[in-house]
Amino acid sequence: MSSPRVLSLAQAGGRPREQPLPYPDFPIARLIRSNAYDFQLVFAEEAATRAHQRFEDALLAPGRDGLLILGRHEQALKAPTDALQALYPWKLEVGMACVRYRSGEVTLEPVMLVTADVPRFNAQAVHDDLASRTDEPVSLAYAYDRALLTAKVRLARLLGYAQSLERFTRGAGAARIWLSGWAPVQPSQGPEGPEGPEGPEGPEGPAAA
């Protein structure tokens, strides 16, 4: 069985902030801690070893603050989180999903490309939801009883999208989401993380779900 993809927290994008953001293809993170351990590093290293499967589109990064899960998109965080909760029932503190940022002269945030395949009769509701999340145009094409929508959306405005799509289509829609690029943070959003301006342990971002 292949070993998990495990990084050090420094590799995952922790301090020092003046260095380039490692693994920028993984623009979202979640911190997992355990209340059963005196030292979070001990828990994180053990958990990364016990979660021995290779997660699709996710990395594990043990550190002093706990185990950081890095994902290529928000849904990629679910499988590692579920696996860890099964390994450590009633013992985990599961953090919010946090966007990662690239700091420098200009702070950059990730922009995602979204393609949604939905039933034709749900297309307008899904279109309006995507349009409310982005200033970019949302394309819409029909093929028989299905509709395909495409849009570029800043990740901070895309959190929770899978649940919205499920609600609009009652499970009949599907979406693919991946990193399209990076853009300057919009002034109205600003990096204000749930644990301060940098989020948990480095540039993890403002928005959480």
PASEBA-1860 file (N, C-alpha, C; in nm, 3 decimals):
! residues 209
1> MSSPRVLS> 0.085/-0.121/0.000/0.000/0.000/0.000/0.088/0.124/0.000 ~ 0.051/0.221/-0.081/0.133/0.342/-0.092/0.122/0.425/0.034 ~ 0.229/0.497/0.062/0.233/0.580/0.182/0.159/0.710/0.157 ~ 0.110/0.775/0.264/0.038/0.901/0.246/0.131/1.012/0.203 ~ 0.074/1.114/0.144/0.152/1.231/0.105/0.156/1.323/0.226 ~ 0.270/1.324/0.296/0.283/1.396/0.422/0.392/1.501/0.409 ~ 0.363/1.622/0.455/0.458/1.733/0.449/0.483/1.785/0.589 ~ 0.593/1.855/0.605/0.611/1.931/0.728/0.524/2.056/0.721
9> LAQAGGRP> 0.492/2.114/0.837/0.408/2.234/0.838/0.477/2.349/0.767 ~ 0.609/2.356/0.778/0.682/2.462/0.707/0.663/2.446/0.557 ~ 0.669/2.319/0.507/0.646/2.295/0.365/0.504/2.331/0.326 ~ 0.410/2.315/0.420/0.269/2.337/0.390/0.234/2.484/0.377 ~ 0.321/2.571/0.416/0.293/2.713/0.398/0.288/2.788/0.528 ~ 0.358/2.740/0.631/0.363/2.812/0.757/0.472/2.918/0.755 ~ 0.520/2.957/0.871/0.620/3.062/0.879/0.755/3.013/0.826 ~ 0.846/3.094/0.778/0.835/3.239/0.769/0.756/3.282/0.646
17> REQPLPYP> 0.678/3.390/0.657/0.588/3.433/0.551/0.661/3.492/0.431 ~ 0.787/3.537/0.448/0.852/3.602/0.336/0.893/3.501/0.229 ~ 0.891/3.370/0.260/0.924/3.270/0.161/0.803/3.245/0.071 ~ 0.827/3.198/-0.054/0.715/3.167/-0.143/0.624/3.062/-0.080 ~ 0.496/3.070/-0.110/0.400/2.974/-0.056/0.425/2.836/-0.116 ~ 0.464/2.738/-0.033/0.487/2.604/-0.087/0.356/2.539/-0.130 ~ 0.365/2.452/-0.227/0.250/2.378/-0.276/0.131/2.469/-0.307 ~ 0.150/2.566/-0.394/0.042/2.659/-0.424/-0.074/2.595/-0.500
25> DFPIARLI> -0.057/2.472/-0.548/-0.166/2.403/-0.614/-0.271/2.353/-0.515 ~ -0.244/2.371/-0.386/-0.337/2.330/-0.281/-0.383/2.455/-0.207 ~ -0.487/2.523/-0.257/-0.520/2.658/-0.209/-0.611/2.664/-0.087 ~ -0.643/2.549/-0.027/-0.734/2.549/0.087/-0.681/2.453/0.193 ~ -0.709/2.484/0.321/-0.653/2.403/0.429/-0.753/2.391/0.544 ~ -0.733/2.286/0.623/-0.810/2.267/0.747/-0.716/2.212/0.853 ~ -0.724/2.269/0.975/-0.640/2.225/1.085/-0.718/2.129/1.174 ~ -0.658/2.012/1.200/-0.718/1.911/1.287/-0.633/1.899/1.413
33> RSNAYDFQ> -0.697/1.908/1.529/-0.629/1.894/1.657/-0.699/1.785/1.739 ~ -0.630/1.737/1.843/-0.690/1.637/1.931/-0.681/1.686/2.075 ~ -0.794/1.673/2.147/-0.794/1.712/2.288/-0.747/1.600/2.379 ~ -0.704/1.487/2.319/-0.657/1.374/2.398/-0.504/1.369/2.410 ~ -0.437/1.466/2.349/-0.291/1.467/2.348/-0.240/1.597/2.410 ~ -0.135/1.586/2.490/-0.074/1.705/2.548/0.004/1.785/2.443 ~ 0.060/1.713/2.345/0.140/1.778/2.242/0.078/1.748/2.106 ~ 0.038/1.854/2.035/-0.028/1.835/1.908/0.063/1.775/1.801
41> LVFAEEAA> 0.194/1.799/1.812/0.285/1.741/1.715/0.285/1.589/1.724 ~ 0.278/1.536/1.846/0.272/1.390/1.864/0.147/1.335/1.797 ~ 0.033/1.400/1.824/-0.091/1.357/1.760/-0.081/1.365/1.608 ~ -0.030/1.478/1.557/-0.028/1.500/1.413/0.057/1.397/1.341 ~ 0.174/1.366/1.396/0.261/1.268/1.332/0.201/1.128/1.339 ~ 0.138/1.096/1.452/0.073/0.965/1.464/-0.044/0.954/1.367 ~ -0.126/1.059/1.362/-0.245/1.057/1.276/-0.206/1.046/1.129 ~ -0.101/1.117/1.088/-0.058/1.110/0.949/-0.011/0.970/0.914
49> TRAHQRFE> 0.049/0.900/1.011/0.094/0.763/0.987/-0.024/0.666/0.983 ~ -0.120/0.685/1.074/-0.236/0.595/1.079/-0.329/0.614/0.960 ~ -0.339/0.734/0.911/-0.422/0.760/0.792/-0.340/0.723/0.670 ~ -0.318/0.593/0.652/-0.215/0.546/0.561/-0.255/0.551/0.414 ~ -0.385/0.570/0.384/-0.423/0.574/0.243/-0.382/0.705/0.179 ~ -0.363/0.702/0.048/-0.329/0.824/-0.027/-0.459/0.893/-0.067 ~ -0.481/1.011/-0.015/-0.605/1.083/-0.042/-0.595/1.155/-0.176 ~ -0.701/1.146/-0.254/-0.703/1.214/-0.383/-0.713/1.366/-0.362
57> DALLAPGR> -0.622/1.439/-0.423/-0.624/1.585/-0.421/-0.603/1.644/-0.282 ~ -0.533/1.574/-0.192/-0.509/1.628/-0.058/-0.372/1.586/-0.009 ~ -0.314/1.669/0.080/-0.186/1.643/0.145/-0.206/1.654/0.296 ~ -0.123/1.581/0.372/-0.124/1.589/0.518/0.006/1.653/0.565 ~ -0.004/1.751/0.655/0.112/1.826/0.702/0.114/1.832/0.854 ~ 0.186/1.742/0.922/0.195/1.749/1.068/0.273/1.871/1.113 ~ 0.232/1.929/1.227/0.302/2.044/1.282/0.273/2.060/1.430 ~ 0.335/2.159/1.492/0.319/2.179/1.636/0.177/2.215/1.675
65> DGLLILGR> 0.101/2.274/1.582/-0.036/2.314/1.612/-0.138/2.206/1.580 ~ -0.095/2.097/1.517/-0.186/1.990/1.481/-0.158/1.940/1.341 ~ -0.255/1.869/1.284/-0.240/1.813/1.151/-0.313/1.902/1.051 ~ -0.240/1.955/0.956/-0.298/2.042/0.854/-0.330/1.958/0.731 ~ -0.454/1.968/0.685/-0.494/1.905/0.559/-0.496/2.011/0.452 ~ -0.423/1.989/0.344/-0.423/2.080/0.230/-0.502/2.016/0.117 ~ -0.587/2.094/0.051/-0.668/2.040/-0.057/-0.657/2.120/-0.184 ~ -0.681/2.055/-0.297/-0.685/2.124/-0.425/-0.816/2.202/-0.441
73> HEQALKAP> -0.917/2.162/-0.364/-1.046/2.231/-0.361/-1.114/2.192/-0.230 ~ -1.224/2.257/-0.198/-1.285/2.238/-0.067/-1.329/2.094/-0.043 ~ -1.388/2.029/-0.142/-1.437/1.893/-0.123/-1.325/1.793/-0.099 ~ -1.202/1.827/-0.142/-1.089/1.737/-0.120/-1.055/1.722/0.028 ~ -1.102/1.815/0.113/-1.075/1.807/0.256/-1.164/1.703/0.325 ~ -1.273/1.662/0.260/-1.373/1.578/0.327/-1.321/1.438/0.358 ~ -1.261/1.372/0.260/-1.217/1.234/0.281/-1.113/1.223/0.393 ~ -1.008/1.307/0.396/-0.915/1.300/0.509/-0.981/1.331/0.642
81> TDALQALY> -1.072/1.428/0.644/-1.141/1.462/0.768/-1.224/1.344/0.817 ~ -1.299/1.281/0.727/-1.380/1.165/0.765/-1.293/1.050/0.816 ~ -1.180/1.027/0.748/-1.092/0.918/0.789/-1.035/0.943/0.928 ~ -0.997/1.066/0.956/-0.940/1.098/1.088/-1.047/1.090/1.197 ~ -1.169/1.131/1.166/-1.276/1.121/1.265/-1.310/0.977/1.297 ~ -1.294/0.888/1.198/-1.315/0.745/1.224/-1.204/0.687/1.309 ~ -1.082/0.735/1.289/-0.968/0.686/1.367/-0.968/0.740/1.510 ~ -1.018/0.863/1.528/-1.016/0.929/1.659/-1.157/0.978/1.696
89> PWKLEVGM> -1.251/0.888/1.718/-1.387/0.932/1.752/-1.391/1.006/1.884 ~ -1.464/1.118/1.886/-1.486/1.198/2.005/-1.359/1.266/2.057 ~ -1.254/1.269/1.978/-1.128/1.323/2.030/-1.071/1.434/1.942 ~ -1.142/1.477/1.840/-1.086/1.572/1.746/-1.152/1.709/1.754 ~ -1.070/1.811/1.730/-1.119/1.946/1.707/-1.097/1.975/1.558 ~ -1.205/1.981/1.484/-1.197/1.999/1.339/-1.212/2.147/1.306 ~ -1.108/2.204/1.250/-1.110/2.346/1.218/-1.191/2.376/1.093 ~ -1.214/2.503/1.069/-1.285/2.547/0.950/-1.196/2.536/0.827
97> ACVRYRSG> -1.257/2.523/0.712/-1.183/2.527/0.586/-1.140/2.671/0.561 ~ -1.010/2.691/0.539/-0.955/2.826/0.526/-0.879/2.840/0.394 ~ -0.902/2.949/0.328/-0.833/2.979/0.203/-0.687/3.016/0.233 ~ -0.596/2.970/0.149/-0.455/3.006/0.163/-0.426/3.126/0.072 ~ -0.334/3.212/0.116/-0.299/3.332/0.041/-0.150/3.334/0.011 ~ -0.114/3.399/-0.096/0.027/3.418/-0.132/0.062/3.562/-0.098 ~ 0.151/3.578/-0.001/0.186/3.712/0.045/0.306/3.765/-0.034 ~ 0.316/3.896/-0.038/0.424/3.964/-0.108/0.391/4.111/-0.114
105> EVTLEPVM> 0.445/4.181/-0.212/0.410/4.322/-0.229/0.259/4.336/-0.249 ~ 0.200/4.239/-0.316/0.055/4.232/-0.334/0.009/4.095/-0.286 ~ -0.088/4.091/-0.196/-0.141/3.964/-0.150/-0.234/3.906/-0.255 ~ -0.210/3.779/-0.288/-0.288/3.713/-0.392/-0.379/3.607/-0.332 ~ -0.496/3.590/-0.392/-0.589/3.487/-0.349/-0.619/3.394/-0.466 ~ -0.655/3.268/-0.437/-0.680/3.173/-0.545/-0.813/3.197/-0.616 ~ -0.809/3.177/-0.747/-0.929/3.185/-0.830/-0.953/3.047/-0.890 ~ -1.075/2.997/-0.878/-1.106/2.862/-0.919/-1.190/2.863/-1.047
113> LVTADVPR> -1.170/2.761/-1.130/-1.254/2.738/-1.247/-1.358/2.635/-1.210 ~ -1.485/2.669/-1.229/-1.597/2.583/-1.192/-1.671/2.541/-1.318 ~ -1.693/2.412/-1.333/-1.784/2.362/-1.437/-1.891/2.279/-1.367 ~ -2.015/2.311/-1.391/-2.127/2.242/-1.328/-2.216/2.181/-1.435 ~ -2.245/2.052/-1.419/-2.333/1.979/-1.508/-2.462/1.952/-1.432 ~ -2.573/2.013/-1.476/-2.696/2.009/-1.399/-2.815/1.979/-1.490 ~ -2.928/1.935/-1.433/-3.049/1.920/-1.515/-3.091/2.054/-1.575 ~ -3.146/2.049/-1.693/-3.184/2.170/-1.765/-3.277/2.259/-1.683
121> FNAQAVHD> -3.372/2.198/-1.612/-3.470/2.279/-1.539/-3.411/2.342/-1.413 ~ -3.289/2.304/-1.373/-3.222/2.370/-1.260/-3.121/2.474/-1.306 ~ -3.102/2.489/-1.436/-2.992/2.569/-1.488/-2.998/2.714/-1.443 ~ -3.116/2.775/-1.445/-3.124/2.917/-1.412/-3.089/2.942/-1.266 ~ -3.137/2.857/-1.176/-3.107/2.874/-1.034/-2.958/2.857/-1.008 ~ -2.897/2.758/-1.073/-2.753/2.736/-1.056/-2.674/2.851/-1.117 ~ -2.720/2.901/-1.232/-2.654/3.016/-1.295/-2.658/3.138/-1.203 ~ -2.775/3.166/-1.146/-2.789/3.285/-1.062/-2.702/3.273/-0.936
129> DLASRTDE> -2.690/3.151/-0.883/-2.606/3.131/-0.765/-2.460/3.156/-0.799 ~ -2.413/3.101/-0.910/-2.274/3.125/-0.951/-2.250/3.272/-0.980 ~ -2.345/3.336/-1.047/-2.329/3.477/-1.081/-2.320/3.564/-0.956 ~ -2.386/3.523/-0.848/-2.381/3.601/-0.724/-2.247/3.588/-0.654 ~ -2.166/3.491/-0.696/-2.037/3.465/-0.632/-1.919/3.525/-0.709 ~ -1.943/3.576/-0.827/-1.831/3.622/-0.909/-1.871/3.746/-0.988 ~ -1.769/3.826/-1.024/-1.789/3.940/-1.113/-1.760/3.902/-1.258 ~ -1.714/3.777/-1.278/-1.685/3.728/-1.412/-1.814/3.677/-1.477
137> PVSLAYAY> -1.819/3.673/-1.609/-1.938/3.618/-1.676/-1.950/3.467/-1.650 ~ -2.071/3.419/-1.644/-2.100/3.276/-1.626/-2.156/3.224/-1.757 ~ -2.088/3.128/-1.819/-2.136/3.073/-1.946/-2.237/2.963/-1.919 ~ -2.333/2.950/-2.009/-2.439/2.850/-1.995/-2.469/2.791/-2.131 ~ -2.460/2.658/-2.140/-2.489/2.587/-2.265/-2.581/2.470/-2.235 ~ -2.670/2.440/-2.330/-2.766/2.332/-2.312/-2.735/2.217/-2.407 ~ -2.760/2.097/-2.360/-2.749/1.976/-2.442/-2.860/1.881/-2.399 ~ -2.965/1.877/-2.480/-3.082/1.794/-2.448/-3.139/1.835/-2.312
145> DRALLTAK> -3.141/1.743/-2.216/-3.203/1.773/-2.087/-3.101/1.817/-1.982 ~ -2.978/1.846/-2.024/-2.873/1.888/-1.931/-2.825/2.027/-1.967 ~ -2.758/2.090/-1.870/-2.698/2.222/-1.892/-2.557/2.222/-1.834 ~ -2.466/2.289/-1.901/-2.327/2.299/-1.856/-2.296/2.446/-1.830 ~ -2.253/2.475/-1.707/-2.219/2.611/-1.668/-2.071/2.618/-1.635 ~ -2.008/2.729/-1.674/-1.865/2.748/-1.648/-1.843/2.889/-1.597 ~ -1.759/2.902/-1.494/-1.731/3.035/-1.437/-1.599/3.030/-1.362 ~ -1.535/3.147/-1.351/-1.419/3.164/-1.265/-1.465/3.236/-1.139
153> VRLARLLG> -1.432/3.178/-1.023/-1.480/3.231/-0.896/-1.365/3.231/-0.796 ~ -1.351/3.341/-0.721/-1.251/3.345/-0.615/-1.289/3.243/-0.508 ~ -1.192/3.166/-0.462/-1.220/3.057/-0.370/-1.289/3.104/-0.244 ~ -1.255/3.222/-0.197/-1.317/3.275/-0.075/-1.468/3.291/-0.090 ~ -1.515/3.308/-0.214/-1.658/3.324/-0.239/-1.724/3.194/-0.284 ~ -1.643/3.088/-0.290/-1.693/2.960/-0.339/-1.715/2.858/-0.227 ~ -1.673/2.891/-0.107/-1.686/2.797/0.003/-1.833/2.762/0.026 ~ -1.859/2.634/0.044/-1.995/2.588/0.062/-2.070/2.563/-0.067
161> YAQSLERF> -2.001/2.572/-0.182/-2.071/2.560/-0.310/-2.129/2.421/-0.331 ~ -2.061/2.317/-0.287/-2.111/2.181/-0.306/-2.248/2.163/-0.241 ~ -2.265/2.221/-0.123/-2.394/2.211/-0.054/-2.502/2.291/-0.129 ~ -2.465/2.405/-0.183/-2.561/2.484/-0.260/-2.605/2.409/-0.385 ~ -2.510/2.349/-0.456/-2.543/2.275/-0.577/-2.633/2.156/-0.543 ~ -2.603/2.089/-0.434/-2.687/1.977/-0.390/-2.830/2.024/-0.364 ~ -2.842/2.140/-0.302/-2.975/2.192/-0.269/-3.052/2.232/-0.395 ~ -2.987/2.299/-0.488/-3.055/2.345/-0.609/-3.097/2.231/-0.700
169> TRGAGAAR> -3.017/2.124/-0.704/-3.042/2.016/-0.800/-3.093/1.888/-0.734 ~ -3.106/1.889/-0.602/-3.149/1.771/-0.527/-3.062/1.649/-0.559 ~ -2.932/1.675/-0.570/-2.836/1.568/-0.592/-2.816/1.528/-0.737 ~ -2.884/1.594/-0.830/-2.875/1.557/-0.971/-2.768/1.636/-1.047 ~ -2.698/1.724/-0.978/-2.592/1.802/-1.041/-2.455/1.760/-0.994 ~ -2.355/1.792/-1.073/-2.216/1.761/-1.037/-2.128/1.877/-1.081 ~ -2.021/1.900/-1.007/-1.930/2.010/-1.040/-1.786/1.964/-1.032 ~ -1.704/2.017/-1.119/-1.559/2.002/-1.110/-1.502/2.140/-1.081
177> IWLSGWAP> -1.411/2.143/-0.984/-1.352/2.271/-0.941/-1.201/2.252/-0.931 ~ -1.126/2.340/-0.994/-0.981/2.334/-0.983/-0.923/2.474/-0.994 ~ -0.798/2.484/-0.955/-0.731/2.614/-0.949/-0.708/2.668/-1.090 ~ -0.752/2.791/-1.112/-0.731/2.857/-1.240/-0.612/2.952/-1.236 ~ -0.591/3.018/-1.121/-0.482/3.113/-1.108/-0.495/3.191/-0.979 ~ -0.418/3.301/-0.970/-0.416/3.385/-0.850/-0.444/3.529/-0.890 ~ -0.513/3.602/-0.804/-0.547/3.741/-0.832/-0.532/3.824/-0.704 ~ -0.506/3.953/-0.716/-0.498/4.037/-0.595/-0.625/4.028/-0.513
185> VQPSQGPE> -0.607/4.026/-0.382/-0.722/4.019/-0.292/-0.810/4.141/-0.313 ~ -0.940/4.118/-0.321/-1.033/4.229/-0.335/-1.038/4.307/-0.205 ~ -1.033/4.441/-0.211/-1.028/4.523/-0.088/-1.143/4.494/0.007 ~ -1.260/4.458/-0.046/-1.375/4.433/0.040/-1.361/4.305/0.120 ~ -1.271/4.215/0.075/-1.255/4.088/0.144/-1.143/4.094/0.246 ~ -1.024/4.139/0.201/-0.912/4.154/0.293/-0.880/4.029/0.371 ~ -0.753/3.997/0.396/-0.721/3.875/0.471/-0.752/3.888/0.619 ~ -0.869/3.845/0.659/-0.908/3.847/0.799/-0.949/3.706/0.840
193> GPEGPEGP> -0.854/3.627/0.882/-0.879/3.487/0.914/-0.955/3.470/1.042 ~ -1.005/3.347/1.067/-1.080/3.322/1.189/-0.996/3.332/1.314 ~ -0.862/3.327/1.299/-0.774/3.339/1.415/-0.677/3.454/1.394 ~ -0.723/3.562/1.331/-0.635/3.676/1.307/-0.614/3.697/1.159 ~ -0.535/3.797/1.121/-0.522/3.834/0.981/-0.455/3.729/0.895 ~ -0.385/3.630/0.954/-0.320/3.530/0.873/-0.390/3.395/0.881 ~ -0.495/3.383/0.959/-0.557/3.252/0.975/-0.468/3.162/1.060 ~ -0.502/3.034/1.074/-0.424/2.944/1.157/-0.289/2.912/1.097
201> EGPEGPAA> -0.184/2.940/1.169/-0.047/2.900/1.133/-0.007/2.942/0.992 ~ -0.002/3.072/0.968/0.050/3.116/0.840/-0.062/3.165/0.749 ~ -0.031/3.178/0.619/-0.124/3.241/0.526/-0.237/3.148/0.484 ~ -0.331/3.126/0.572/-0.440/3.034/0.540/-0.567/3.106/0.498 ~ -0.579/3.237/0.518/-0.681/3.311/0.450/-0.798/3.358/0.533 ~ -0.886/3.438/0.468/-0.992/3.504/0.542/-1.120/3.427/0.555 ~ -1.159/3.356/0.451/-1.293/3.299/0.452/-1.289/3.157/0.504 ~ -1.393/3.119/0.573/-1.398/2.984/0.628/-1.539/2.931/0.615
209> A> -1.545/2.799/0.614/-1.677/2.736/0.606/-1.682/2.620/0.701
END
